Amino acid sequence: CSSVPQVLKSCTEFIEKHGIVDGIYRLSGIASNIQKLRHEFDSEQIPDLTKDIYIQDIHCVGSLCKLYFRELPNPLLTYQLYEKFS
């Protein structure tokens, strides 16, 4: 059993294979593509990230990863560890 959520596993594997471009996590994807991709993962499907829509807008995959981390109930770097990090 993997503790890494499927959305992160799929997106990062795809980015490592197809998305090594400048600004992959800095630039945002097209909002409608991000929402479509999010909906596919929310429907408990594993979307085909090799579809033209995602290949042509590789940044939407990186944007979905960032959205996932932004919406976590607790930060990845927890409040309890904040002092140690800063």
Secondary structure, DSSP 8 states (H G I E B T S, - for coil): --SS-HHHHHHHHHHHHH---TTTTTS---HHHHHHHHHHHHTT----TTSHHHHHTTHHHHHHHHHHHHT-SS-SS-GGGHHHH-
